[in-house]
Amino acid sequence: MEFLTLSVGYVAAFCSTFGLLPLALRVWRTGEVNQIPIGMVTVMFIGALLWLLYGIFRVDQVIIGANAISLLFIGYVSVVKLRSIIK
Amino acid sequence: MEFLTLSVGYVAAFCSTFGLLPLALRVWRTGEVNQIPIGMVTVMFIGALLWLLYGIFRVDQVIIGANAISLLFIGYVSVVKLRSIIK
């Protein structure tokens, strides 16, 4: 049962994390962030950070893994977005 | 500690779920789904479904709640997207 649970969890984590990859890649290639609302980026960043914290509290490797990687992608988009605002 | 864990979890759930609301609302208002890639919708739908299953396996109310609501929003967008393709 634990194997099934972890398998479902990791496929779920893969989907929700790599669903963000096209967005991060487009920002990487084009540097274009005007179409991405600052509110959305902020909420997603706080969300991934708190999910990571929740995973640490629950000692849940699936939640920790998924959100650590999500945070990298969203963090990158956030930095580019912030720099575009400050400029 | 359990109260802190649940609080962090519920704020995380709120962020990741209601981060999807603007997308669902825009589709609701405009019926416009051309800009949303079918691959993204599919991956997000499968992701939310599997996270919900993972939450049920783990008997984790935060994961269940967050993904049940996410699934409603993504499910709605998926239905509109599918209908726009079939038409």
Backbone of each chain as nested JSON, in Angstrom:
{
  "chains": [
    {"id": "A", "residues": [
      {"number": 1, "name": "MET", "atoms": {"N": [0.846, -1.207, 0.0], "CA": [0.0, 0.0, 0.0], "C": [0.879, 1.254, 0.0]}},
      {"number": 2, "name": "GLU", "atoms": {"N": [1.977, 1.196, 0.81], "CA": [2.878, 2.339, 0.86], "C": [3.504, 2.597, -0.519]}},
      {"number": 3, "name": "PHE", "atoms": {"N": [3.826, 1.502, -1.227], "CA": [4.404, 1.657, -2.567], "C": [3.404, 2.328, -3.511]}},
      {"number": 4, "name": "LEU", "atoms": {"N": [2.143, 1.88, -3.451], "CA": [1.09, 2.467, -4.296], "C": [0.897, 3.948, -3.956]}},
      {"number": 5, "name": "THR", "atoms": {"N": [0.841, 4.237, -2.647], "CA": [0.655, 5.622, -2.195], "C": [1.779, 6.521, -2.71]}},
      {"number": 6, "name": "LEU", "atoms": {"N": [3.022, 6.04, -2.53], "CA": [4.163, 6.84, -2.976], "C": [4.167, 7.004, -4.505]}},
      {"number": 7, "name": "SER", "atoms": {"N": [3.785, 5.934, -5.221], "CA": [3.753, 6.023, -6.681], "C": [2.744, 7.071, -7.141]}},
      {"number": 8, "name": "VAL", "atoms": {"N": [1.529, 7.005, -6.58], "CA": [0.498, 7.992, -6.922], "C": [1.002, 9.391, -6.584]}},
      {"number": 9, "name": "GLY", "atoms": {"N": [1.614, 9.517, -5.403], "CA": [2.122, 10.813, -4.964], "C": [3.185, 11.369, -5.899]}},
      {"number": 10, "name": "TYR", "atoms": {"N": [4.11, 10.507, -6.303], "CA": [5.191, 11.002, -7.159], "C": [4.719, 11.363, -8.564]}},
      {"number": 11, "name": "VAL", "atoms": {"N": [3.739, 10.593, -9.089], "CA": [3.199, 10.978, -10.4], "C": [2.44, 12.308, -10.273]}},
      {"number": 12, "name": "ALA", "atoms": {"N": [1.689, 12.459, -9.179], "CA": [0.991, 13.728, -8.916], "C": [1.992, 14.879, -8.833]}},
      {"number": 13, "name": "ALA", "atoms": {"N": [3.074, 14.651, -8.085], "CA": [4.111, 15.668, -7.911], "C": [4.737, 16.033, -9.254]}},
      {"number": 14, "name": "PHE", "atoms": {"N": [5.006, 14.998, -10.059], "CA": [5.59, 15.22, -11.38], "C": [4.675, 16.117, -12.223]}},
      {"number": 15, "name": "CYS", "atoms": {"N": [3.367, 15.797, -12.222], "CA": [2.397, 16.58, -13.019], "C": [2.33, 18.03, -12.558]}},
      {"number": 16, "name": "SER", "atoms": {"N": [2.184, 18.243, -11.24], "CA": [1.981, 19.618, -10.776], "C": [3.271, 20.428, -10.891]}},
      {"number": 17, "name": "THR", "atoms": {"N": [4.432, 19.759, -10.775], "CA": [5.705, 20.479, -10.869], "C": [6.042, 20.804, -12.317]}},
      {"number": 18, "name": "PHE", "atoms": {"N": [5.94, 19.775, -13.188], "CA": [6.358, 19.994, -14.564], "C": [5.281, 20.664, -15.411]}},
      {"number": 19, "name": "GLY", "atoms": {"N": [4.086, 20.849, -14.813], "CA": [3.099, 21.747, -15.4], "C": [3.596, 23.194, -15.38]}},
      {"number": 20, "name": "LEU", "atoms": {"N": [4.533, 23.491, -14.46], "CA": [5.086, 24.854, -14.354], "C": [6.276, 25.066, -15.28]}},
      {"number": 21, "name": "LEU", "atoms": {"N": [6.846, 23.96, -15.769], "CA": [8.075, 24.053, -16.553], "C": [7.917, 24.899, -17.833]}},
      {"number": 22, "name": "PRO", "atoms": {"N": [6.822, 24.695, -18.616], "CA": [6.664, 25.51, -19.831], "C": [6.673, 27.009, -19.535]}},
      {"number": 23, "name": "LEU", "atoms": {"N": [6.036, 27.394, -18.418], "CA": [6.006, 28.807, -18.029], "C": [7.426, 29.308, -17.742]}},
      {"number": 24, "name": "ALA", "atoms": {"N": [8.162, 28.556, -16.912], "CA": [9.524, 28.949, -16.547], "C": [10.426, 29.0, -17.79]}},
      {"number": 25, "name": "LEU", "atoms": {"N": [10.257, 28.013, -18.677], "CA": [11.087, 27.96, -19.891], "C": [10.806, 29.145, -20.81]}},
      {"number": 26, "name": "ARG", "atoms": {"N": [9.508, 29.5, -20.923], "CA": [9.16, 30.629, -21.788], "C": [9.772, 31.92, -21.251]}},
      {"number": 27, "name": "VAL", "atoms": {"N": [9.735, 32.084, -19.924], "CA": [10.343, 33.267, -19.305], "C": [11.861, 33.256, -19.545]}},
      {"number": 28, "name": "TRP", "atoms": {"N": [12.475, 32.077, -19.404], "CA": [13.916, 31.898, -19.625], "C": [14.298, 32.296, -21.051]}},
      {"number": 29, "name": "ARG", "atoms": {"N": [13.524, 31.79, -22.032], "CA": [13.864, 32.033, -23.439], "C": [13.609, 33.47, -23.856]}},
      {"number": 30, "name": "THR", "atoms": {"N": [12.428, 34.01, -23.443], "CA": [12.0, 35.305, -23.977], "C": [12.276, 36.458, -23.012]}},
      {"number": 31, "name": "GLY", "atoms": {"N": [12.41, 36.162, -21.705], "CA": [12.539, 37.226, -20.713], "C": [11.255, 38.034, -20.559]}},
      {"number": 32, "name": "GLU", "atoms": {"N": [10.179, 37.506, -21.162], "CA": [8.895, 38.216, -21.218], "C": [8.009, 37.827, -20.026]}},
      {"number": 33, "name": "VAL", "atoms": {"N": [7.703, 38.802, -19.153], "CA": [6.865, 38.496, -17.992], "C": [5.667, 39.438, -17.874]}},
      {"number": 34, "name": "ASN", "atoms": {"N": [5.472, 40.287, -18.89], "CA": [4.381, 41.26, -18.808], "C": [3.007, 40.614, -18.725]}},
      {"number": 35, "name": "GLN", "atoms": {"N": [2.889, 39.445, -19.376], "CA": [1.588, 38.763, -19.413], "C": [1.277, 38.014, -18.12]}},
      {"number": 36, "name": "ILE", "atoms": {"N": [2.292, 37.901, -17.242], "CA": [2.089, 37.153, -16.004], "C": [1.779, 38.14, -14.878]}},
      {"number": 37, "name": "PRO", "atoms": {"N": [0.563, 38.061, -14.305], "CA": [0.187, 39.02, -13.263], "C": [1.057, 38.853, -12.011]}},
      {"number": 38, "name": "ILE", "atoms": {"N": [1.486, 39.965, -11.416], "CA": [2.322, 39.925, -10.216], "C": [1.585, 39.235, -9.071]}},
      {"number": 39, "name": "GLY", "atoms": {"N": [0.265, 39.436, -8.998], "CA": [-0.541, 38.794, -7.948], "C": [-0.47, 37.287, -8.043]}},
      {"number": 40, "name": "MET", "atoms": {"N": [-0.544, 36.763, -9.281], "CA": [-0.506, 35.318, -9.489], "C": [0.844, 34.755, -9.056]}},
      {"number": 41, "name": "VAL", "atoms": {"N": [1.926, 35.447, -9.476], "CA": [3.276, 34.992, -9.123], "C": [3.45, 34.969, -7.606]}},
      {"number": 42, "name": "THR", "atoms": {"N": [2.984, 36.046, -6.941], "CA": [3.129, 36.144, -5.489], "C": [2.376, 35.018, -4.775]}},
      {"number": 43, "name": "VAL", "atoms": {"N": [1.111, 34.815, -5.177], "CA": [0.289, 33.785, -4.535], "C": [0.9, 32.396, -4.754]}},
      {"number": 44, "name": "MET", "atoms": {"N": [1.388, 32.132, -5.99], "CA": [1.986, 30.827, -6.274], "C": [3.268, 30.611, -5.473]}},
      {"number": 45, "name": "PHE", "atoms": {"N": [4.064, 31.692, -5.326], "CA": [5.309, 31.601, -4.572], "C": [5.032, 31.302, -3.094]}},
      {"number": 46, "name": "ILE", "atoms": {"N": [4.129, 32.069, -2.496], "CA": [3.766, 31.839, -1.089], "C": [3.163, 30.441, -0.931]}},
      {"number": 47, "name": "GLY", "atoms": {"N": [2.311, 30.046, -1.881], "CA": [1.701, 28.719, -1.834], "C": [2.74, 27.607, -1.805]}},
      {"number": 48, "name": "ALA", "atoms": {"N": [3.711, 27.664, -2.732], "CA": [4.724, 26.601, -2.811], "C": [5.596, 26.59, -1.553]}},
      {"number": 49, "name": "LEU", "atoms": {"N": [5.91, 27.793, -1.039], "CA": [6.727, 27.907, 0.18], "C": [6.009, 27.276, 1.376]}},
      {"number": 50, "name": "LEU", "atoms": {"N": [4.704, 27.565, 1.507], "CA": [3.944, 27.031, 2.642], "C": [3.697, 25.526, 2.492]}},
      {"number": 51, "name": "TRP", "atoms": {"N": [3.483, 25.064, 1.255], "CA": [3.341, 23.614, 1.038], "C": [4.631, 22.895, 1.422]}},
      {"number": 52, "name": "LEU", "atoms": {"N": [5.771, 23.509, 1.081], "CA": [7.068, 22.924, 1.445], "C": [7.184, 22.807, 2.966]}},
      {"number": 53, "name": "LEU", "atoms": {"N": [6.794, 23.879, 3.65], "CA": [6.805, 23.9, 5.113], "C": [5.855, 22.831, 5.675]}},
      {"number": 54, "name": "TYR", "atoms": {"N": [4.682, 22.721, 5.066], "CA": [3.698, 21.713, 5.486], "C": [4.284, 20.309, 5.317]}},
      {"number": 55, "name": "GLY", "atoms": {"N": [4.968, 20.082, 4.182], "CA": [5.6, 18.788, 3.928], "C": [6.673, 18.476, 4.969]}},
      {"number": 56, "name": "ILE", "atoms": {"N": [7.429, 19.508, 5.37], "CA": [8.469, 19.317, 6.388], "C": [7.822, 18.969, 7.734]}},
      {"number": 57, "name": "PHE", "atoms": {"N": [6.753, 19.711, 8.117], "CA": [6.029, 19.411, 9.366], "C": [5.492, 17.972, 9.358]}},
      {"number": 58, "name": "ARG", "atoms": {"N": [4.964, 17.536, 8.21], "CA": [4.355, 16.204, 8.107], "C": [5.396, 15.113, 7.793]}},
      {"number": 59, "name": "VAL", "atoms": {"N": [6.658, 15.538, 7.597], "CA": [7.741, 14.613, 7.203], "C": [7.288, 13.784, 5.997]}},
      {"number": 60, "name": "ASP", "atoms": {"N": [6.79, 14.481, 4.966], "CA": [6.229, 13.821, 3.786], "C": [7.133, 14.116, 2.591]}},
      {"number": 61, "name": "GLN", "atoms": {"N": [7.9, 13.101, 2.168], "CA": [8.9, 13.284, 1.111], "C": [8.285, 13.727, -0.21]}},
      {"number": 62, "name": "VAL", "atoms": {"N": [7.042, 13.259, -0.494], "CA": [6.404, 13.615, -1.768], "C": [6.091, 15.116, -1.805]}},
      {"number": 63, "name": "ILE", "atoms": {"N": [5.489, 15.624, -0.728], "CA": [5.134, 17.051, -0.667], "C": [6.396, 17.915, -0.672]}},
      {"number": 64, "name": "ILE", "atoms": {"N": [7.421, 17.475, 0.083], "CA": [8.681, 18.224, 0.124], "C": [9.315, 18.284, -1.267]}},
      {"number": 65, "name": "GLY", "atoms": {"N": [9.431, 17.118, -1.915], "CA": [10.068, 17.054, -3.236], "C": [9.349, 17.907, -4.268]}},
      {"number": 66, "name": "ALA", "atoms": {"N": [8.028, 17.722, -4.347], "CA": [7.228, 18.448, -5.341], "C": [7.39, 19.954, -5.176]}},
      {"number": 67, "name": "ASN", "atoms": {"N": [7.321, 20.412, -3.93], "CA": [7.286, 21.858, -3.723], "C": [8.666, 22.501, -3.709]}},
      {"number": 68, "name": "ALA", "atoms": {"N": [9.695, 21.722, -3.402], "CA": [11.058, 22.249, -3.519], "C": [11.35, 22.576, -4.983]}},
      {"number": 69, "name": "ILE", "atoms": {"N": [10.957, 21.667, -5.883], "CA": [11.211, 21.897, -7.312], "C": [10.298, 23.012, -7.85]}},
      {"number": 70, "name": "SER", "atoms": {"N": [9.004, 22.973, -7.444], "CA": [8.078, 24.052, -7.849], "C": [8.626, 25.415, -7.457]}},
      {"number": 71, "name": "LEU", "atoms": {"N": [9.173, 25.467, -6.227], "CA": [9.667, 26.728, -5.687], "C": [10.819, 27.277, -6.534]}},
      {"number": 72, "name": "LEU", "atoms": {"N": [11.66, 26.371, -7.053], "CA": [12.751, 26.787, -7.937], "C": [12.187, 27.476, -9.182]}},
      {"number": 73, "name": "PHE", "atoms": {"N": [11.203, 26.825, -9.815], "CA": [10.616, 27.372, -11.044], "C": [9.909, 28.705, -10.768]}},
      {"number": 74, "name": "ILE", "atoms": {"N": [9.054, 28.719, -9.722], "CA": [8.296, 29.939, -9.417], "C": [9.231, 31.031, -8.925]}},
      {"number": 75, "name": "GLY", "atoms": {"N": [10.25, 30.632, -8.152], "CA": [11.229, 31.593, -7.658], "C": [11.931, 32.295, -8.813]}},
      {"number": 76, "name": "TYR", "atoms": {"N": [12.298, 31.5, -9.816], "CA": [12.964, 32.079, -10.992], "C": [12.055, 33.097, -11.694]}},
      {"number": 77, "name": "VAL", "atoms": {"N": [10.781, 32.681, -11.925], "CA": [9.824, 33.591, -12.575], "C": [9.631, 34.855, -11.725]}},
      {"number": 78, "name": "SER", "atoms": {"N": [9.557, 34.687, -10.385], "CA": [9.368, 35.831, -9.481], "C": [10.516, 36.825, -9.589]}},
      {"number": 79, "name": "VAL", "atoms": {"N": [11.748, 36.305, -9.626], "CA": [12.919, 37.179, -9.703], "C": [12.895, 37.988, -10.998]}},
      {"number": 80, "name": "VAL", "atoms": {"N": [12.603, 37.323, -12.12], "CA": [12.549, 38.026, -13.409], "C": [11.438, 39.077, -13.387]}},
      {"number": 81, "name": "LYS", "atoms": {"N": [10.273, 38.697, -12.799], "CA": [9.138, 39.622, -12.717], "C": [9.494, 40.853, -11.878]}},
      {"number": 82, "name": "LEU", "atoms": {"N": [10.108, 40.618, -10.721], "CA": [10.487, 41.722, -9.827], "C": [11.483, 42.655, -10.501]}},
      {"number": 83, "name": "ARG", "atoms": {"N": [12.476, 42.069, -11.211], "CA": [13.464, 42.895, -11.893], "C": [12.822, 43.734, -12.992]}},
      {"number": 84, "name": "SER", "atoms": {"N": [11.775, 43.17, -13.633], "CA": [11.099, 43.921, -14.7], "C": [10.291, 45.088, -14.126]}},
      {"number": 85, "name": "ILE", "atoms": {"N": [9.852, 44.925, -12.868], "CA": [9.079, 46.008, -12.222], "C": [10.018, 47.112, -11.753]}},
      {"number": 86, "name": "ILE", "atoms": {"N": [11.145, 46.711, -11.141], "CA": [12.099, 47.682, -10.58], "C": [12.74, 48.521, -11.688]}},
      {"number": 87, "name": "LYS", "atoms": {"N": [12.994, 47.851, -12.848], "CA": [13.665, 48.554, -13.94], "C": [12.882, 49.787, -14.395]}}
    ]},
    {"id": "B", "residues": [
      {"number": 1, "name": "MET", "atoms": {"N": [1.416, 21.976, 17.986], "CA": [2.139, 21.731, 16.727], "C": [1.168, 21.355, 15.607]}},
      {"number": 2, "name": "GLU", "atoms": {"N": [0.175, 20.496, 15.969], "CA": [-0.806, 20.084, 14.963], "C": [-1.597, 21.301, 14.457]}},
      {"number": 3, "name": "PHE", "atoms": {"N": [-1.904, 22.23, 15.36], "CA": [-2.634, 23.433, 14.947], "C": [-1.794, 24.27, 13.974]}},
      {"number": 4, "name": "LEU", "atoms": {"N": [-0.48, 24.412, 14.291], "CA": [0.418, 25.167, 13.411], "C": [0.525, 24.486, 12.043]}},
      {"number": 5, "name": "THR", "atoms": {"N": [0.695, 23.152, 12.074], "CA": [0.811, 22.386, 10.826], "C": [-0.435, 22.575, 9.96]}},
      {"number": 6, "name": "LEU", "atoms": {"N": [-1.601, 22.416, 10.583], "CA": [-2.85, 22.561, 9.826], "C": [-3.024, 23.984, 9.306]}},
      {"number": 7, "name": "SER", "atoms": {"N": [-2.634, 24.977, 10.122], "CA": [-2.761, 26.377, 9.687], "C": [-1.899, 26.63, 8.457]}},
      {"number": 8, "name": "VAL", "atoms": {"N": [-0.627, 26.198, 8.534], "CA": [0.28, 26.366, 7.395], "C": [-0.302, 25.65, 6.171]}},
      {"number": 9, "name": "GLY", "atoms": {"N": [-0.791, 24.427, 6.389], "CA": [-1.361, 23.644, 5.295], "C": [-2.555, 24.321, 4.652]}},
      {"number": 10, "name": "TYR", "atoms": {"N": [-3.444, 24.855, 5.483], "CA": [-4.645, 25.474, 4.921], "C": [-4.342, 26.78, 4.186]}},
      {"number": 11, "name": "VAL", "atoms": {"N": [-3.379, 27.552, 4.674], "CA": [-3.008, 28.768, 3.93], "C": [-2.349, 28.373, 2.604]}},
      {"number": 12, "name": "ALA", "atoms": {"N": [-1.495, 27.321, 2.646], "CA": [-0.879, 26.809, 1.412], "C": [-1.963, 26.364, 0.427]}},
      {"number": 13, "name": "ALA", "atoms": {"N": [-2.938, 25.621, 0.938], "CA": [-4.034, 25.115, 0.103], "C": [-4.817, 26.278, -0.504]}},
      {"number": 14, "name": "PHE", "atoms": {"N": [-5.069, 27.287, 0.33], "CA": [-5.805, 28.459, -0.142], "C": [-5.054, 29.129, -1.3]}},
      {"number": 15, "name": "CYS", "atoms": {"N": [-3.737, 29.305, -1.132], "CA": [-2.921, 29.956, -2.173], "C": [-2.932, 29.155, -3.477]}},
      {"number": 16, "name": "SER", "atoms": {"N": [-2.673, 27.839, -3.375], "CA": [-2.539, 27.072, -4.612], "C": [-3.896, 26.878, -5.278]}},
      {"number": 17, "name": "THR", "atoms": {"N": [-4.968, 26.824, -4.49], "CA": [-6.299, 26.639, -5.074], "C": [-6.804, 27.939, -5.694]}},
      {"number": 18, "name": "PHE", "atoms": {"N": [-6.723, 29.035, -4.93], "CA": [-7.297, 30.272, -5.434], "C": [-6.361, 31.005, -6.392]}},
      {"number": 19, "name": "GLY", "atoms": {"N": [-5.138, 30.476, -6.547], "CA": [-4.295, 30.896, -7.667], "C": [-4.901, 30.488, -9.005]}},
      {"number": 20, "name": "LEU", "atoms": {"N": [-5.754, 29.452, -8.967], "CA": [-6.405, 28.977, -10.202], "C": [-7.691, 29.731, -10.508]}},
      {"number": 21, "name": "LEU", "atoms": {"N": [-8.228, 30.421, -9.498], "CA": [-9.529, 31.06, -9.654], "C": [-9.569, 32.093, -10.787]}},
      {"number": 22, "name": "PRO", "atoms": {"N": [-8.538, 32.982, -10.9], "CA": [-8.569, 33.973, -11.983], "C": [-8.676, 33.317, -13.364]}},
      {"number": 23, "name": "LEU", "atoms": {"N": [-7.945, 32.195, -13.533], "CA": [-7.989, 31.468, -14.807], "C": [-9.408, 30.951, -15.072]}},
      {"number": 24, "name": "ALA", "atoms": {"N": [-9.994, 30.286, -14.074], "CA": [-11.345, 29.723, -14.232], "C": [-12.366, 30.836, -14.479]}},
      {"number": 25, "name": "LEU", "atoms": {"N": [-12.212, 31.959, -13.756], "CA": [-13.158, 33.083, -13.905], "C": [-13.068, 33.71, -15.294]}},
      {"number": 26, "name": "ARG", "atoms": {"N": [-11.822, 33.801, -15.817], "CA": [-11.65, 34.394, -17.144], "C": [-12.303, 33.515, -18.206]}},
      {"number": 27, "name": "VAL", "atoms": {"N": [-12.153, 32.193, -18.039], "CA": [-12.787, 31.258, -18.974], "C": [-14.309, 31.371, -18.861]}},
      {"number": 28, "name": "TRP", "atoms": {"N": [-14.806, 31.474, -17.628], "CA": [-16.247, 31.616, -17.371], "C": [-16.807, 32.872, -18.041]}},
      {"number": 29, "name": "ARG", "atoms": {"N": [-16.094, 33.994, -17.876], "CA": [-16.588, 35.27, -18.409], "C": [-16.488, 35.342, -19.93]}},
      {"number": 30, "name": "THR", "atoms": {"N": [-15.342, 34.912, -20.466], "CA": [-15.074, 35.134, -21.887], "C": [-15.333, 33.898, -22.753]}},
      {"number": 31, "name": "GLY", "atoms": {"N": [-15.324, 32.699, -22.14], "CA": [-15.426, 31.462, -22.913], "C": [-14.186, 31.211, -23.768]}},
      {"number": 32, "name": "GLU", "atoms": {"N": [-13.157, 32.02, -23.539], "CA": [-11.943, 32.0, -24.352], "C": [-10.911, 31.013, -23.774]}},
      {"number": 33, "name": "VAL", "atoms": {"N": [-10.595, 29.948, -24.539], "CA": [-9.624, 28.975, -24.043], "C": [-8.498, 28.717, -25.044]}},
      {"number": 34, "name": "ASN", "atoms": {"N": [-8.46, 29.499, -26.134], "CA": [-7.441, 29.271, -27.169], "C": [-6.025, 29.457, -26.652]}},
      {"number": 35, "name": "GLN", "atoms": {"N": [-5.868, 30.393, -25.699], "CA": [-4.533, 30.698, -25.173], "C": [-4.037, 29.649, -24.18]}},
      {"number": 36, "name": "ILE", "atoms": {"N": [-4.947, 28.751, -23.754], "CA": [-4.572, 27.751, -22.752], "C": [-4.225, 26.453, -23.471]}},
      {"number": 37, "name": "PRO", "atoms": {"N": [-2.959, 26.001, -23.396], "CA": [-2.564, 24.789, -24.115], "C": [-3.28, 23.557, -23.55]}},
      {"number": 38, "name": "ILE", "atoms": {"N": [-3.739, 22.669, -24.441], "CA": [-4.451, 21.455, -24.009], "C": [-3.532, 20.573, -23.157]}},
      {"number": 39, "name": "GLY", "atoms": {"N": [-2.228, 20.576, -23.473], "CA": [-1.272, 19.777, -22.689], "C": [-1.232, 20.235, -21.247]}},
      {"number": 40, "name": "MET", "atoms": {"N": [-1.241, 21.556, -21.041], "CA": [-1.199, 22.11, -19.69], "C": [-2.453, 21.729, -18.904]}},
      {"number": 41, "name": "VAL", "atoms": {"N": [-3.62, 21.879, -19.561], "CA": [-4.89, 21.551, -18.9], "C": [-4.912, 20.073, -18.505]}},
      {"number": 42, "name": "THR", "atoms": {"N": [-4.455, 19.2, -19.421], "CA": [-4.471, 17.757, -19.164], "C": [-3.557, 17.398, -17.986]}},
      {"number": 43, "name": "VAL", "atoms": {"N": [-2.323, 17.938, -18.017], "CA": [-1.363, 17.639, -16.947], "C": [-1.878, 18.15, -15.598]}},
      {"number": 44, "name": "MET", "atoms": {"N": [-2.457, 19.377, -15.595], "CA": [-2.977, 19.929, -14.351], "C": [-4.148, 19.102, -13.812]}},
      {"number": 45, "name": "PHE", "atoms": {"N": [-5.008, 18.632, -14.732], "CA": [-6.167, 17.828, -14.331], "C": [-5.708, 16.506, -13.716]}},
      {"number": 46, "name": "ILE", "atoms": {"N": [-4.797, 15.806, -14.409], "CA": [-4.282, 14.529, -13.893], "C": [-3.558, 14.761, -12.564]}},
      {"number": 47, "name": "GLY", "atoms": {"N": [-2.778, 15.847, -12.506], "CA": [-2.054, 16.181, -11.278], "C": [-2.992, 16.353, -10.091]}},
      {"number": 48, "name": "ALA", "atoms": {"N": [-4.052, 17.155, -10.259], "CA": [-4.98, 17.415, -9.158], "C": [-5.712, 16.135, -8.752]}},
      {"number": 49, "name": "LEU", "atoms": {"N": [-6.069, 15.305, -9.75], "CA": [-6.767, 14.034, -9.485], "C": [-5.875, 13.104, -8.654]}},
      {"number": 50, "name": "LEU", "atoms": {"N": [-4.591, 13.008, -9.035], "CA": [-3.677, 12.113, -8.323], "C": [-3.326, 12.651, -6.933]}},
      {"number": 51, "name": "TRP", "atoms": {"N": [-3.191, 13.974, -6.82], "CA": [-2.967, 14.568, -5.483], "C": [-4.151, 14.275, -4.567]}},
      {"number": 52, "name": "LEU", "atoms": {"N": [-5.38, 14.35, -5.124], "CA": [-6.585, 14.048, -4.338], "C": [-6.519, 12.603, -3.85]}},
      {"number": 53, "name": "LEU", "atoms": {"N": [-6.148, 11.679, -4.756], "CA": [-6.015, 10.262, -4.422], "C": [-4.937, 10.069, -3.343]}},
      {"number": 54, "name": "TYR", "atoms": {"N": [-3.812, 10.785, -3.515], "CA": [-2.721, 10.711, -2.538], "C": [-3.201, 11.18, -1.164]}},
      {"number": 55, "name": "GLY", "atoms": {"N": [-3.969, 12.267, -1.147], "CA": [-4.524, 12.789, 0.108], "C": [-5.455, 11.788, 0.767]}},
      {"number": 56, "name": "ILE", "atoms": {"N": [-6.258, 11.065, -0.045], "CA": [-7.169, 10.05, 0.49], "C": [-6.353, 8.889, 1.081]}},
      {"number": 57, "name": "PHE", "atoms": {"N": [-5.324, 8.435, 0.351], "CA": [-4.451, 7.36, 0.865], "C": [-3.803, 7.767, 2.19]}},
      {"number": 58, "name": "ARG", "atoms": {"N": [-3.359, 9.029, 2.276], "CA": [-2.661, 9.507, 3.473], "C": [-3.63, 9.988, 4.559]}},
      {"number": 59, "name": "VAL", "atoms": {"N": [-4.953, 9.976, 4.238], "CA": [-5.992, 10.501, 5.136], "C": [-5.585, 11.905, 5.597]}},
      {"number": 60, "name": "ASP", "atoms": {"N": [-5.253, 12.756, 4.615], "CA": [-4.764, 14.102, 4.913], "C": [-5.799, 15.126, 4.44]}},
      {"number": 61, "name": "GLN", "atoms": {"N": [-6.518, 15.714, 5.412], "CA": [-7.639, 16.612, 5.084], "C": [-7.206, 17.831, 4.278]}},
      {"number": 62, "name": "VAL", "atoms": {"N": [-5.965, 18.32, 4.513], "CA": [-5.501, 19.514, 3.806], "C": [-5.321, 19.21, 2.309]}},
      {"number": 63, "name": "ILE", "atoms": {"N": [-4.642, 18.073, 2.011], "CA": [-4.402, 17.7, 0.613], "C": [-5.728, 17.385, -0.081]}},
      {"number": 64, "name": "ILE", "atoms": {"N": [-6.634, 16.683, 0.626], "CA": [-7.939, 16.356, 0.045], "C": [-8.715, 17.636, -0.281]}},
      {"number": 65, "name": "GLY", "atoms": {"N": [-8.792, 18.542, 0.7], "CA": [-9.56, 19.777, 0.507], "C": [-9.016, 20.621, -0.641]}},
      {"number": 66, "name": "ALA", "atoms": {"N": [-7.696, 20.838, -0.615], "CA": [-7.075, 21.69, -1.634], "C": [-7.334, 21.149, -3.035]}},
      {"number": 67, "name": "ASN", "atoms": {"N": [-7.17, 19.833, -3.192], "CA": [-7.234, 19.281, -4.539], "C": [-8.645, 18.995, -5.011]}},
      {"number": 68, "name": "ALA", "atoms": {"N": [-9.575, 18.813, -4.076], "CA": [-10.979, 18.679, -4.472], "C": [-11.449, 19.985, -5.108]}},
      {"number": 69, "name": "ILE", "atoms": {"N": [-11.074, 21.119, -4.484], "CA": [-11.49, 22.418, -5.026], "C": [-10.729, 22.735, -6.322]}},
      {"number": 70, "name": "SER", "atoms": {"N": [-9.406, 22.458, -6.332], "CA": [-8.62, 22.658, -7.563], "C": [-9.23, 21.885, -8.723]}},
      {"number": 71, "name": "LEU", "atoms": {"N": [-9.646, 20.646, -8.426], "CA": [-10.189, 19.767, -9.455], "C": [-11.464, 20.357, -10.063]}},
      {"number": 72, "name": "LEU", "atoms": {"N": [-12.268, 21.018, -9.231], "CA": [-13.481, 21.677, -9.734], "C": [-13.106, 22.748, -10.757]}},
      {"number": 73, "name": "PHE", "atoms": {"N": [-12.136, 23.609, -10.384], "CA": [-11.731, 24.714, -11.261], "C": [-11.114, 24.176, -12.562]}},
      {"number": 74, "name": "ILE", "atoms": {"N": [-10.167, 23.216, -12.413], "CA": [-9.476, 22.687, -13.593], "C": [-10.442, 21.858, -14.441]}},
      {"number": 75, "name": "GLY", "atoms": {"N": [-11.338, 21.132, -13.753], "CA": [-12.336, 20.341, -14.472], "C": [-13.212, 21.224, -15.341]}},
      {"number": 76, "name": "TYR", "atoms": {"N": [-13.616, 22.366, -14.79], "CA": [-14.438, 23.306, -15.549], "C": [-13.688, 23.801, -16.791]}},
      {"number": 77, "name": "VAL", "atoms": {"N": [-12.419, 24.221, -16.595], "CA": [-11.61, 24.708, -17.719], "C": [-11.424, 23.593, -18.758]}},
      {"number": 78, "name": "SER", "atoms": {"N": [-11.205, 22.358, -18.282], "CA": [-11.02, 21.217, -19.188], "C": [-12.25, 20.979, -20.055]}},
      {"number": 79, "name": "VAL", "atoms": {"N": [-13.432, 21.047, -19.439], "CA": [-14.68, 20.817, -20.177], "C": [-14.841, 21.872, -21.267]}},
      {"number": 80, "name": "VAL", "atoms": {"N": [-14.605, 23.129, -20.923], "CA": [-14.738, 24.208, -21.916], "C": [-13.713, 24.016, -23.04]}},
      {"number": 81, "name": "LYS", "atoms": {"N": [-12.475, 23.638, -22.655], "CA": [-11.414, 23.423, -23.643], "C": [-11.776, 22.264, -24.585]}},
      {"number": 82, "name": "LEU", "atoms": {"N": [-12.258, 21.158, -24.018], "CA": [-12.634, 19.997, -24.834], "C": [-13.764, 20.348, -25.798]}},
      {"number": 83, "name": "ARG", "atoms": {"N": [-14.758, 21.104, -25.294], "CA": [-15.873, 21.483, -26.159], "C": [-15.412, 22.38, -27.298]}},
      {"number": 84, "name": "SER", "atoms": {"N": [-14.402, 23.232, -27.022], "CA": [-13.904, 24.129, -28.076], "C": [-13.134, 23.342, -29.135]}},
      {"number": 85, "name": "ILE", "atoms": {"N": [-12.554, 22.199, -28.747], "CA": [-11.817, 21.374, -29.705], "C": [-12.787, 20.556, -30.558]}},
      {"number": 86, "name": "ILE", "atoms": {"N": [-13.812, 19.988, -29.909], "CA": [-14.785, 19.138, -30.611], "C": [-15.602, 19.959, -31.617]}},
      {"number": 87, "name": "LYS", "atoms": {"N": [-15.897, 21.201, -31.238], "CA": [-16.729, 22.049, -32.104], "C": [-16.112, 22.246, -33.495]}}
    ]}
  ]
}
